[in-house]
């Protein structure tokens, strides 16, 4: 197994310097296709998404292994160059090393392992997706029909410390706009301050309570993350925009949440999309049963992933730690990648069909 461990580590070190922000994955996608083909894997692209399939038994179900190739923008507080990081004996440093580089290279080498072994209890589909960090329309969101026609179930690779994530919150992003009437700041009574109206509504949203609490995902989480208003210091603003980040549980439909909140505020709330639902692994699926058989720790996740657009049963498992994601000085331990490959292989070999 050391060969596969080293191969994965070398691949991750090679792709970190290839910038791959969401919507800018072209160069990394091209590199990964070349790498796969160079190792005897027939790989194809759909936009900047990459896929490869290996059929071992036409009568067997197909397991998809999905990880994303894109990264967020680097935080300003990095203490080293995030895309040309220093070498470290125990860690791989750099942007995207933990999210989602560890899962990416571990899944690639797991796929290669079974291809070279020539035997597997399921057929395998490797999908390396783009635009995951921005929930973009060019990633798995547009691949629903492709996925459902090529696979029966999926492991979503994200940093979970190789724990089995059996449920994750959805994502609902709202754009709010409060409107008022402009006036000179010295004659404020002649205007209607949209900023003040927005602040009142934000306080209402902050105090709002969702009564239905999930035993797995807990309460619905709502946070206002952005606000913008005003053109000059001496002008009463006639509009104020703000953004609301909501993480629904399985007890609320996204349309329902928007309707509930709109009744509470005077600002207009508009959802960017309604598709990012919460998800849970069906208890009767091979994925859930296999995690139980292997006595894997089962957890839930407050963050969403490519799971939100999966038309098939899924579970989220991957090396690395989610608490390191989107932070400065990102890293993953080399031992975590080795452990990830070993446990992916064990999961596939022991899948309960």
C-alpha positions in Angstrom: 0.0 0.0 0.0 2.9 2.3 0.5 3.1 2.8 -3.3 -0.4 4.2 -3.4 0.1 6.3 -0.3 3.2 7.9 -1.9 1.4 8.3 -5.2 -1.4 10.2 -3.6 0.9 12.5 -1.6 3.0 13.3 -4.7 -0.1 14.1 -6.7 -1.5 16.5 -4.1 1.9 18.3 -3.9 1.8 18.6 -7.7 -1.7 20.1 -8.0 -1.6 22.6 -5.1 0.5 25.1 -7.2 -2.1 24.8 -10.0 -4.6 27.6 -9.2 -8.1 26.2 -9.2 -10.5 28.7 -7.7 -14.2 28.0 -8.4 -15.0 28.8 -12.1 -11.2 28.8 -12.8 -10.5 25.0 -12.8 -9.5 24.6 -16.4 -5.7 24.1 -15.8 -6.1 21.7 -12.9 -8.7 19.7 -14.8 -6.4 19.3 -17.7 -3.5 18.2 -15.5 -5.7 15.6 -13.7 -6.9 14.1 -17.0 -3.3 13.8 -18.2 -2.3 12.2 -14.9 -5.2 9.7 -15.0 -4.5 8.8 -18.7 -0.8 8.4 -17.9 -1.8 5.8 -15.3 -4.0 3.8 -17.7 -7.3 5.3 -16.7 -9.6 6.4 -19.5 -10.8 9.8 -18.3 -13.3 12.2 -19.9 -14.5 15.7 -19.2 -17.8 17.4 -19.0 -16.8 21.0 -18.8 -14.3 21.1 -15.9 -15.8 17.9 -14.3 -13.7 14.7 -14.9 -15.1 11.2 -14.8 -13.9 7.7 -15.3 -15.7 4.4 -14.9 -14.6 0.8 -14.4 -17.1 -2.0 -14.8 -16.0 -5.2 -13.0 -19.4 -7.0 -13.2 -22.2 -5.7 -15.3 -24.7 -7.2 -12.9 -23.3 -5.4 -9.9 -24.3 -1.9 -8.7 -22.1 1.1 -9.3 -20.5 3.1 -6.5 -19.5 6.7 -7.3 -16.6 8.3 -5.5 -16.9 12.1 -5.8 -14.5 14.8 -4.7 -14.1 18.4 -5.9 -11.1 20.0 -7.6 -11.8 23.6 -6.9 -10.8 25.8 -3.9 -11.9 29.0 -2.2 -9.8 32.1 -2.5 -6.8 32.2 -0.1 -7.2 34.0 3.2 -5.1 37.2 3.6 -3.6 35.9 6.8 -1.5 33.1 5.4 2.0 33.0 6.8 3.3 31.3 3.7 2.5 31.4 0.0 -0.7 29.3 -0.2 -0.1 28.0 -3.7 3.7 27.6 -3.4 3.9 26.3 0.2 7.1 25.1 1.9 7.7 21.4 2.2 7.0 19.7 5.5 8.0 16.2 6.7 4.6 15.3 8.2 2.1 17.6 6.5 1.1 18.8 3.0 0.6 22.6 3.3 -1.3 24.9 1.0 -4.6 26.1 -0.3 -7.0 23.2 -0.9 -4.7 20.6 0.7 -7.4 19.7 3.3 -10.5 20.8 1.4 -10.7 18.9 -0.8 -7.2 17.7 -1.8 -7.0 14.9 0.6 -10.2 13.3 -0.5 -9.4 14.0 -4.1 -6.1 12.2 -4.3 -7.2 9.4 -1.9 -10.2 8.6 -4.2 -8.1 8.8 -7.3 -5.6 6.3 -5.9 -8.4 4.1 -4.5 -9.9 3.9 -8.0 -6.4 3.1 -9.4 -5.9 0.4 -6.8 -9.0 -1.5 -7.8 -8.3 -1.0 -11.5 -4.9 -2.6 -11.1 -6.2 -5.3 -8.8 -8.8 -6.2 -11.4 -11.5 -7.2 -8.9 -14.1 -5.2 -7.0 -17.5 -6.1 -5.5 -19.0 -3.1 -7.2 -18.4 -1.1 -10.3 -16.7 2.2 -9.7 -17.4 5.7 -11.1 -14.8 8.3 -10.2 -16.2 11.9 -10.5 -13.9 14.9 -9.9 -16.2 17.9 -9.8 -15.8 21.6 -10.3 -17.5 24.7 -8.8 -18.4 22.9 -5.5 -17.2 25.7 -3.3 -19.7 28.1 -5.0 -22.5 25.7 -5.7 -22.0 26.6 -9.4 -24.2 25.5 -12.2 -21.3 24.0 -14.0 -20.5 21.4 -11.3 -22.6 18.4 -10.1 -25.7 20.6 -10.3 -25.8 20.0 -14.0 -24.9 16.4 -13.8 -28.0 14.9 -12.2 -29.1 12.9 -15.2 -25.5 11.7 -15.9 -25.0 10.6 -12.3 -28.4 8.8 -12.0 -27.7 6.9 -15.3 -24.2 5.9 -14.3 -24.3 5.2 -10.6 -26.5 3.7 -7.8 -24.9 5.3 -4.7 -22.1 7.7 -3.8 -19.4 8.5 -1.4 -18.8 12.2 -1.2 -15.2 13.0 -0.3 -14.9 15.8 2.2 -12.7 16.2 5.3 -14.6 14.3 8.0 -11.6 12.5 9.6 -12.9 9.4 7.9 -16.0 9.4 10.0 -19.2 8.5 8.3 -21.3 11.6 7.8 -24.9 10.3 7.5 -26.6 13.7 7.3 -25.8 17.3 6.3 -27.6 20.6 6.5 -28.9 22.2 3.4 -28.0 25.7 2.2 -30.4 28.5 1.6 -29.0 32.0 0.7 -31.3 35.0 0.7 -30.7 38.4 -0.7 -32.6 41.0 1.3 -33.3 44.6 0.2 -34.8 47.3 2.3 -36.1 50.4 0.5 -36.6 53.9 1.7 -36.4 57.5 0.5 -33.2 59.5 -0.1 -32.6 62.9 1.4 -29.8 65.2 2.6 -28.4 63.9 5.9 -28.9 67.4 7.4 -32.6 67.0 6.7 -33.0 63.4 7.7 -36.7 63.9 8.5 -37.5 64.4 4.8 -36.1 60.9 4.0 -36.7 57.3 5.0 -33.5 55.6 6.0 -33.3 52.2 4.3 -30.3 51.2 6.5 -32.4 51.6 9.7 -35.2 49.5 8.2 -32.7 46.8 7.3 -31.2 46.8 10.8 -34.7 46.4 12.3 -35.3 43.4 10.0 -31.9 41.9 10.7 -32.7 42.0 14.4 -36.0 40.2 13.7 -34.3 37.5 11.7 -31.6 37.1 14.3 -34.3 36.6 17.0 -36.4 34.2 14.8 -36.7 30.7 16.2 -37.4 27.6 14.1 -39.4 25.2 16.2 -38.7 21.9 14.5 -35.5 20.5 15.8 -33.9 17.5 14.0 -32.5 14.7 16.1 -29.5 14.5 13.7 -29.0 18.0 12.4 -30.4 20.0 15.3 -31.9 23.5 14.8 -32.1 25.5 11.6 -29.1 27.9 11.7 -29.6 31.5 10.4 -26.8 34.1 10.1 -26.7 37.5 8.4 -23.3 37.7 6.8 -23.2 40.8 4.6 -24.8 44.3 4.5 -24.3 47.2 2.1 -25.8 50.6 1.9 -25.2 54.3 1.1 -23.3 56.2 -1.5 -22.1 59.2 0.5 -21.8 60.3 4.1 -24.3 63.1 3.6 -27.1 61.2 1.8 -29.8 59.2 3.5 -29.7 55.8 1.8 -32.8 54.8 -0.1 -31.8 51.1 -0.3 -29.9 48.7 1.8 -29.0 45.1 0.8 -28.0 42.2 3.1 -27.3 38.5 2.7 -28.7 35.8 4.9 -27.0 32.3 5.2 -29.4 29.6 6.3 -28.7 25.9 7.0 -32.0 24.1 7.0 -32.6 20.7 8.6 -34.8 18.0 7.0 -38.0 19.2 8.7 -38.2 22.4 6.6 -38.7 22.9 2.9 -36.7 25.9 1.5 -39.8 27.5 0.0 -41.5 27.3 3.4 -38.6 29.0 5.2 -38.6 31.9 2.8 -42.4 32.3 3.3 -42.0 32.2 7.0 -39.3 34.8 7.2 -40.9 37.1 4.6 -43.9 37.4 6.9 -41.6 38.7 9.7 -39.9 41.5 7.8 -40.6 44.5 5.5 -37.5 44.0 3.4 -37.9 41.9 0.3 -36.2 38.5 0.6 -35.2 36.6 -2.6 -33.6 33.1 -2.6 -30.7 32.6 -4.9 -32.0 29.0 -5.4 -34.1 26.5 -3.7 -32.2 23.4 -4.7 -29.7 23.0 -1.8 -31.7 20.7 0.4 -30.6 18.9 3.5 -29.7 15.2 3.1 -29.5 12.0 5.0 -28.1 8.5 4.2 -31.0 6.0 3.9 -30.7 3.5 6.7 -31.6 0.6 4.4 -28.8 1.6 1.9 -25.6 -0.4 1.4 -23.7 2.8 2.5 -25.3 3.0 5.9 -25.1 -0.7 6.4 -21.4 -0.8 5.5 -20.6 2.0 7.9 -22.4 0.1 10.6 -20.6 -3.2 9.7 -17.2 -1.4 10.0 -18.2 0.2 13.2 -17.5 3.7 11.8 -18.3 6.7 13.9 -21.4 8.2 12.5 -21.8 12.0 12.6 -23.8 14.8 11.1 -22.4 17.9 9.3 -23.5 21.6 9.4 -21.7 22.2 6.1 -23.0 21.3 2.7 -21.2 19.6 -0.2 -21.8 18.1 -3.6 -24.3 15.9 -1.7 -26.9 18.6 -2.2 -27.2 17.8 -5.9 -27.0 14.1 -5.7 -30.0 12.2 -7.2 -28.8 8.9 -5.6 -28.2 7.8 -2.0 -24.9 9.1 -0.6 -22.7 9.3 2.5 -19.9 11.8 3.2 -16.5 10.4 4.2 -13.0 11.7 3.7 -9.5 12.4 5.2 -8.7 15.7 6.8 -10.5 17.8 9.3 -13.3 20.2 8.4 -12.2 22.7 11.1 -9.2 23.5 8.9 -11.2 24.3 5.8 -11.3 27.8 4.4 -8.7 29.0 7.0 -5.2 30.4 6.6 -2.2 28.0 6.7 -4.4 25.1 5.5 -2.8 21.6 5.8 -3.4 17.9 5.9 -1.2 15.3 7.5 0.3 12.8 5.1 -0.7 10.0 7.5 -4.4 11.2 7.0 -4.1 10.6 3.3 -2.6 7.1 3.8 -5.4 6.3 6.3 -8.0 7.6 3.9 -6.9 5.4 1.1 -6.8 2.3 3.4 -10.3 3.0 4.7 -11.8 3.7 1.4 -10.5 0.4 0.1 -11.8 -1.4 3.2 -15.2 0.3 2.8 -15.5 -0.8 -0.8 -14.2 -4.4 -0.2 -16.7 -4.8 2.6 -19.7 -3.1 1.1 -23.0 -4.7 2.1 -25.1 -5.4 -1.0 
